[in-house]
Amino acid sequence: MFFLIVKWIHVLSAITAVGANLTYGIWINRASTEPKTLPFVLRNISWIDRRVANPAYGLLLITGLIMAFTLPIQLTTPWLLTALILYVAAAVFGALGYAPVVRRQIQLLESDGFDSPGYKAVAGRSTLFGLLVTIDVIVIIFLMVVKPALWG
């Protein structure tokens, strides 16, 4: 029963974290049609990321490790090791790339405006980092569900 509860928390955390992240582009795209709403949307995306998605990603790691040690499964199992490396990459991209760029995007939007070249450049970088993290996470989900034999 313990394992099933941990697995349920793990799946719920994945739905919460990834589900939240997948909506960011939609919200930004919709708010860009009414630039006055964009600062509100960007601030709330940042808030959701810090207070909902990122804690859910942390819980994913904890519950995933608990399940791996409960089964037991070696952390060097190719699909799991690859997923863990990609998890670290997503965390680094998110913390050192996406989050600071979104903060800068909000600053430039509020100071220079939606049509400024500075804002447009940073918004493009924000989109790029968001896509990189999203692709990374989608590959992790694939590895977790399919568990392909990658080598050895």
N, C-alpha and C positions, 0 to 999 in steps of 0.2 A: 504494500500500500504506500509506503514511504516513497518508493521510486516513482510511482504513478502520480503522486502529489507534486513531486519535484518536476516531473516531466510536464505536468499541466501548467505549473508556474512558468516553466521554460517556454512553452508554446504561447502562453498568454503574453509573456514579456516580448517575444518575437513579434506577435501581432501588434502589440502596442508600439514598439520602437519603430519597426519597419513601416507600419501603417501610417504613423505620424510623419515620418520622413518622406514617404511617397506623396503626401499631400502638399508639401512645401512649394513645389514648382507650380502646382495648380493654383494655390493661393496667390503666389507672386504674379503669375500670368493674369489672373482675374483682376487683381488690384492694379496692375499696370494700365488697365483700361480707364481707371480713375485714379490718377497719381496722388490725389489728396489722401486717399485711403492707404497708400503704400507704406508710409512710415508706421502706421498702426499695425498693419499686417506683418511687416518685417520684425517689429519689436515683439509681436506675439509669437511668431515663428521661433525667434531666438529664445523666448521664454519657454515655449513648449519643448524645444530642443534640450535646454538646461534642466527643466523640472520634470519632464515626462519621458522623452525618448532616451536621453543619455542614462538616467537611472535604470530604465528598462534594459538597455544594452549591458549595463553593469550586472544586473540580475541575471541576464542571459549567460554571462561568463560564469558566474557563481553556480547557477543551477546546472549548466553544462558540465562543469568540472565535477560537481557532486555526482551527476549521473555517470560520468566516465569512471570515477573511482568506485562507484557502487556496482557497476556491471561485472567486473572491472574491464576496462578497455585501455590499451596503451595510448598515451598521448602522442606517441610516434606513429600511430596508425596513419597511413598516408593521407586519407581524406580528412581526418581530424587535425593532423598537424598542419596541413595546408589551410584549413579553415581557421585555425588559431593564428597562423601567420597573417592571413587576410584580415582577421579581427583586429590585430595590432595595427595593421596598415590603415584600416578604416578609422580607428581611434586617433591615430597620428594625423591623417588627412583631416578628420573632423576638428580636432583640437587645435592643430597648428595651421590649418588651411581654411576650412570652411568658417569656423566660428569667428576668427579675426576679420575675415573678408566681409562677413555679414555685418559685423559691428561697424566697419569702415563704410560699407554700403549705406547703412542707416545714417551715419554722420554726414556723408556727402549728399545724400538725398535731402536731409534737413537743411544743410548749409548752402549747397550749390543748385539743388533742384533736379528734377527728373530728367530734363533734357541736357544737362551738362555733360561734357565729354568725360570728366572724371568719374561721375556717377555711372555712366554707360560702361566705361572700362571695368570698374569694380564689379558692377552687376554681371558682366560677362564672366569675370573670374569666379564669382559666387556660383553662377550656373555651372561652370566647369567643375569646380570642387564638389558641388552637389551631385553632379552626374558620376564623377569618379567614386564617391562614397556609395552611391546607390548601386552602381555596377558591382562594386566590391561586395556589398551586402547580398545582392542577388546571387552572386557566385557562392557565397557562404551558405545561403539557404539551399542551393542546389546540392552542395557537398553534404550538408546535414541530412537532406531527405534521400538522395540517391546513394550516397556512400560508395562512390565509384572506386574501383581498384586503380589507383594512379600509378603505382610502381611496386616493385618487389613482389 
